[in-house]
């Protein structure tokens, strides 16, 4: 057993389901706290006001620091080949995301490099990314496919994600995003590509249990609402819950579709209209917001305050990918959630812990520091929660604890 003692402040949301509205900002604060971890890496007890359990076990002194649940990154694309640094000057010169995509760049450029890479090459590279993110306090990660856009490479990516879950320090959740763009083989025929995915790829993904969710990029020049709905409903019939890239550039109705079909999460949501917010609130679909992408692309920031006020559960993630957000630093997303979304500290913490966990089906296991959950914790070089959001550009992690195992990072 392990006893983490001398915790100045343990700050955590509570529960295993999404927190929305005013409840998103309700954080339990334990002063002069301690956490007892059993031999299975689960939290056996939480104590406060200097109380300690009468047990003999290994101890870890938190030094009076702040402790929170391990962070959860609910939206990444970290299995890919190549980089796209050469596209940045094009963006500076005024080319839009869709301009670059339509010219064969963007996702289609990464597709070429991902198809060329071997499974082992992708695995080793992605494992390095996860190690880097672990150092930022991220103990659970969602990873999407979507840079193959054919059966062979999409399955290759998903096999890599499965291996990452087996060998990385983090829990890794897999999302099938075969409908990330229309490949050259189906240029001008998105309907045909959706039919191909439903007929040739989805059944294998489901049979081999390679994914936990199915996602689709609902956007101009990519997939419309009808095509997205067809794919997501087909995936639901095979046991894969829905996610949806919605309203990143144009409000085509993706957030409304998320509410209609009961998607677990809708992601990006930069251009979401009132009707989309209302639909997500009704279905309790998690709005997974990606502020670093807005920063990197010079786009508006999602309407987080309006979403919270309407009762939409909000999560914040990185969107790590080679084109629109080459950052693994979830702490920076937290800073931007505070400064640009105008979210309060408790709301931000819930957004990167419990709500993020629920957005990837992990709310029963992670996302809060309470008895019965995994002992996934971060000891910070800070004494209060607002300090994490105030300090921008510095990694404030002192120690990461994953399933009761201690990792000193600084």
C-alpha positions in Angstrom: 0.0 0.0 0.0 1.0 3.6 -0.5 0.1 6.6 1.6 0.4 10.1 0.0 0.6 12.4 2.9 1.2 16.1 3.7 -1.0 17.2 0.8 -1.6 20.9 1.2 -4.8 20.9 -0.9 -6.4 18.0 -2.7 -8.8 19.5 -5.4 -11.1 17.2 -7.3 -14.5 16.9 -8.9 -16.6 14.0 -7.5 -18.6 11.3 -9.2 -18.5 9.2 -12.3 -20.8 11.1 -14.6 -20.6 14.5 -16.4 -20.8 17.7 -14.5 -22.6 20.5 -16.2 -24.0 24.0 -15.5 -23.1 25.3 -12.1 -22.0 21.8 -11.0 -19.1 21.9 -13.5 -17.3 24.3 -11.1 -18.1 22.5 -7.9 -14.8 21.1 -6.7 -14.2 19.3 -3.4 -11.3 20.7 -1.6 -9.5 18.6 1.1 -7.1 20.6 3.3 -4.1 18.9 5.0 -5.1 15.8 3.1 -3.8 12.3 2.5 -4.7 9.6 0.0 -4.3 5.9 0.7 -3.7 3.6 -2.3 -4.2 -0.2 -2.1 -2.0 -2.8 -3.7 -4.1 -2.9 -6.8 -3.4 0.8 -7.5 -6.9 1.9 -6.4 -7.8 4.7 -4.0 -8.7 3.1 -0.7 -9.4 6.3 1.3 -9.2 10.1 1.3 -8.4 11.9 4.5 -8.3 15.6 5.5 -7.5 18.0 8.4 -4.3 16.1 9.2 -6.0 12.7 9.8 -4.0 9.6 8.8 -5.0 6.0 8.6 -3.4 3.6 11.0 -1.6 1.4 8.5 1.9 0.4 7.8 2.8 1.2 4.2 5.1 3.0 1.9 4.7 6.8 2.2 5.1 9.7 -0.2 5.4 13.2 1.2 3.6 15.8 -1.1 5.4 18.6 0.7 2.3 20.7 1.3 1.7 21.0 -2.5 -1.5 20.9 -4.5 -2.7 17.5 -5.7 -5.4 16.8 -8.4 -6.6 13.8 -10.3 -4.4 12.9 -13.3 -5.3 14.9 -16.4 -7.3 13.3 -19.2 -6.6 14.4 -22.8 -9.9 13.5 -24.6 -8.9 14.4 -28.2 -5.6 13.6 -29.9 -4.4 12.4 -33.3 -1.0 11.2 -32.2 -0.4 8.2 -34.5 0.9 9.7 -37.7 3.8 9.8 -40.1 5.8 12.9 -41.0 5.2 16.5 -40.0 3.7 19.6 -41.7 5.9 22.4 -40.7 6.1 23.5 -44.4 2.4 24.5 -44.3 2.9 27.2 -41.7 4.3 29.8 -44.2 1.3 29.1 -46.4 -1.1 29.8 -43.5 0.9 33.0 -42.7 0.4 34.0 -46.4 -3.3 33.6 -46.0 -4.1 30.1 -47.1 -7.0 28.6 -45.1 -7.2 25.1 -43.7 -9.6 24.0 -46.5 -7.4 25.7 -49.2 -4.5 23.5 -48.1 -6.7 20.4 -47.9 -8.2 20.9 -51.3 -4.7 21.4 -52.8 -3.7 17.9 -51.5 -2.0 19.1 -48.3 -3.3 18.9 -44.7 -4.7 15.5 -43.7 -3.9 14.2 -47.2 -0.2 15.0 -46.9 -0.1 13.2 -43.5 -1.9 10.3 -45.2 1.0 9.7 -47.6 3.5 9.5 -44.7 1.3 7.4 -42.5 0.7 4.9 -45.3 4.5 4.6 -45.8 5.3 4.0 -42.2 5.5 0.5 -40.7 3.4 -0.4 -37.6 6.5 -0.6 -35.5 7.7 2.9 -36.7 4.4 4.4 -35.8 4.3 2.6 -32.5 7.7 3.8 -31.3 7.1 7.4 -32.4 3.6 7.5 -30.7 5.0 6.0 -27.5 7.5 8.9 -27.4 4.6 11.3 -27.7 2.8 9.7 -24.9 5.9 9.8 -22.7 6.1 13.5 -23.3 2.5 14.0 -22.5 2.8 12.0 -19.3 5.4 14.5 -18.2 2.7 17.2 -18.4 0.5 15.2 -16.0 -1.7 13.4 -18.5 -2.5 9.9 -17.3 -5.3 9.0 -19.7 -5.4 9.7 -23.4 -7.8 9.3 -26.3 -6.2 8.6 -29.7 -7.9 8.7 -33.1 -7.1 7.0 -36.4 -7.8 8.9 -39.6 -4.5 9.3 -41.4 -4.9 6.1 -43.5 -8.2 6.6 -45.2 -8.0 3.0 -46.5 -8.7 -0.3 -44.8 -5.0 -1.3 -44.5 -3.7 1.8 -42.9 -6.7 2.6 -40.7 -6.4 -0.9 -39.2 -2.7 -0.4 -38.9 -3.2 2.8 -36.9 -5.8 1.2 -34.7 -3.5 -1.8 -34.0 -0.8 0.7 -32.9 -3.3 2.4 -30.6 -4.1 -1.0 -29.0 -0.4 -1.7 -28.5 0.0 1.8 -26.9 -2.8 0.9 -24.4 -0.9 -2.3 -23.5 2.6 -0.7 -23.2 2.3 3.0 -22.4 2.1 4.4 -18.9 -1.3 5.9 -19.6 -4.7 4.3 -20.3 -5.3 4.8 -24.0 -8.7 4.9 -25.5 -9.1 4.3 -29.3 -11.4 6.1 -31.7 -12.0 5.1 -35.4 -11.9 8.2 -37.5 -11.7 6.7 -41.0 -14.0 9.5 -42.1 -11.4 12.2 -41.5 -11.2 13.3 -45.2 -12.1 12.0 -48.6 -9.0 10.1 -50.0 -7.8 10.5 -53.6 -9.3 7.1 -54.4 -12.8 8.5 -53.8 -12.2 12.1 -54.9 -15.5 13.7 -55.6 -17.4 10.8 -54.2 -17.8 11.2 -50.4 -20.9 9.0 -50.5 -19.0 6.2 -52.0 -16.3 6.5 -49.4 -18.8 6.4 -46.5 -20.3 3.3 -48.1 -16.8 1.8 -48.4 -16.1 2.4 -44.7 -19.5 0.9 -43.7 -19.0 -2.1 -45.9 -15.3 -2.9 -45.7 -13.8 -1.3 -42.6 -16.3 -0.9 -39.8 -17.1 -4.6 -39.5 -13.4 -5.5 -39.1 -12.9 -2.7 -36.5 -15.9 -3.9 -34.5 -15.1 -7.7 -34.8 -11.5 -7.2 -33.8 -12.4 -4.7 -31.0 -9.9 -2.2 -32.3 -11.9 0.9 -31.3 -14.0 2.2 -28.5 -15.7 4.9 -30.5 -16.4 6.0 -34.1 -15.9 9.7 -35.1 -16.5 11.7 -38.3 -15.3 15.1 -39.6 -18.5 16.9 -40.4 -17.3 20.0 -42.4 -17.5 21.8 -45.7 -15.5 19.9 -48.4 -15.4 16.8 -46.2 -18.7 15.1 -45.0 -22.1 16.6 -44.7 -24.7 15.9 -42.0 -26.4 13.1 -43.9 -23.2 11.3 -44.7 -22.0 11.6 -41.1 -25.3 10.4 -39.7 -25.2 7.3 -42.0 -21.8 6.3 -40.8 -22.3 7.0 -37.1 -25.6 5.1 -37.0 -24.0 2.1 -38.8 -21.2 2.2 -36.2 -23.7 2.3 -33.3 -25.4 -0.8 -34.6 -21.9 -2.5 -34.3 -21.5 -1.3 -30.7 -19.4 1.7 -31.3 -20.7 4.9 -29.6 -20.5 8.2 -31.6 -18.2 11.1 -31.5 -18.3 13.9 -34.0 -15.9 16.7 -35.3 -18.5 19.4 -35.5 -18.6 23.2 -36.4 -14.9 23.6 -36.5 -15.1 26.0 -39.5 -18.7 26.1 -40.7 -21.9 25.4 -38.7 -23.3 22.7 -40.9 -25.4 21.1 -38.3 -22.9 18.7 -36.7 -23.6 19.7 -33.1 -27.3 19.4 -33.8 -26.7 15.9 -35.2 -24.6 15.1 -32.0 -27.6 15.8 -29.9 -30.1 14.0 -32.2 -28.2 10.7 -32.2 -26.9 10.9 -28.6 -23.2 11.3 -29.4 -21.0 10.9 -26.4 -19.0 14.0 -27.5 -18.9 16.7 -30.1 -15.5 18.2 -30.7 -14.0 21.6 -31.8 -17.3 23.6 -31.9 -15.7 26.9 -32.8 -18.7 28.0 -35.0 -21.6 26.3 -33.0 -24.9 28.1 -33.1 -27.5 28.4 -30.4 -29.4 25.4 -31.8 -26.4 23.2 -31.5 -25.8 24.2 -27.9 -29.4 23.5 -27.1 -29.2 20.1 -28.8 -26.0 19.1 -26.9 -27.5 20.3 -23.6 -30.6 18.1 -24.1 -28.6 15.0 -24.8 -25.8 15.8 -22.3 -23.3 15.4 -25.1 -19.8 16.5 -23.9 -18.5 19.6 -25.7 -14.8 18.7 -26.1 -13.2 22.1 -26.8 -9.7 22.6 -28.3 -8.4 26.1 -27.5 -4.9 25.5 -28.8 -6.3 24.8 -32.3 -8.0 28.2 -32.2 -4.8 29.8 -31.1 -2.6 28.0 -33.7 -5.0 28.7 -36.6 -5.9 32.2 -35.5 -9.6 31.2 -35.2 -12.2 32.3 -32.8 -12.5 30.5 -29.5 -15.5 28.3 -28.8 -18.4 29.6 -26.8 -17.6 27.8 -23.6 -19.4 30.2 -21.3 -22.6 29.9 -23.3 -22.3 26.2 -23.3 -21.8 25.9 -19.5 -24.7 28.3 -18.9 -26.9 26.2 -21.1 -26.1 23.0 -19.3 -23.6 21.5 -21.7 -20.8 19.5 -20.0 -17.5 21.0 -21.2 -14.2 19.2 -21.6 -10.9 20.7 -22.8 -8.3 18.7 -24.7 -5.1 19.3 -26.8 -6.1 18.1 -30.4 -2.4 17.1 -30.8 -1.8 16.6 -34.5 0.8 17.5 -37.2 -1.2 20.3 -38.8 -3.4 22.4 -36.6 -2.1 21.8 -33.1 1.4 20.3 -32.8 1.3 20.6 -29.0 1.1 17.9 -26.3 0.9 20.4 -23.5 -2.6 20.0 -21.9 -1.6 22.6 -19.3 -1.5 25.2 -22.1 -5.1 24.2 -23.0 -6.0 24.8 -19.4 -4.4 28.3 -19.5 -6.4 29.1 -22.6 -9.6 27.8 -21.1 -9.0 30.1 -18.2 -8.0 33.2 -20.2 -9.9 32.9 -23.4 -12.9 30.7 -22.6 -13.3 32.7 -19.3 -13.8 29.5 -17.4 -13.3 29.5 -13.6 -10.6 27.3 -12.1 -13.0 24.6 -10.9 -14.6 24.5 -14.3 -11.3 24.1 -16.0 -10.2 21.3 -13.6 -13.4 19.4 -14.2 -13.0 19.9 -18.0 -9.6 18.1 -18.0 -10.5 15.4 -15.5 -14.0 14.1 -14.9 -15.8 15.5 -18.0 -12.9 14.6 -20.2 -13.0 11.0 -18.7 -16.7 10.8 -19.4 -16.2 12.0 -22.9 -14.1 8.8 -23.6 -16.1 6.3 -21.5 -13.7 6.3 -18.5 -15.7 8.2 -15.9 -16.1 5.1 -13.7 -12.4 4.6 -13.5 -10.6 7.9 -13.6 -11.3 11.7 -13.5 -11.7 12.2 -9.8 -9.7 11.4 -6.6 -12.1 9.3 -4.5 -12.4 5.9 -3.0 -12.8 3.2 -5.7 -11.2 5.1 -8.5 -7.8 4.4 -10.0 -5.0 6.2 -8.1 -4.1 8.5 -10.9 -2.9 11.7 -9.3 -0.6 14.7 -10.0 1.5 16.5 -7.4 2.0 20.0 -8.6 4.7 22.6 -8.0 1.9 24.9 -6.8 -0.2 25.3 -3.7 -3.6 26.4 -5.1 -5.6 25.6 -8.2 -5.5 29.1 -9.7 -1.7 29.0 -9.9 -1.9 26.2 -12.5 -4.0 28.4 -14.7 -2.1 31.6 -14.0 1.4 30.3 -14.8 1.6 30.0 -18.6 4.4 28.2 -20.5 5.9 26.4 -17.5 5.4 22.7 -16.7 4.3 22.7 -13.1 4.2 18.9 -12.6 6.3 17.6 -9.7 5.2 14.0 -9.5 2.8 11.8 -11.5 1.1 8.8 -9.9 -0.5 6.3 -12.2 -2.4 3.3 -10.7 -0.4 3.9 -7.5 3.0 3.9 -9.2 5.2 6.9 -8.6 6.9 8.8 -11.4 9.1 11.7 -10.5 9.2 14.2 -13.4 10.9 17.3 -12.0 
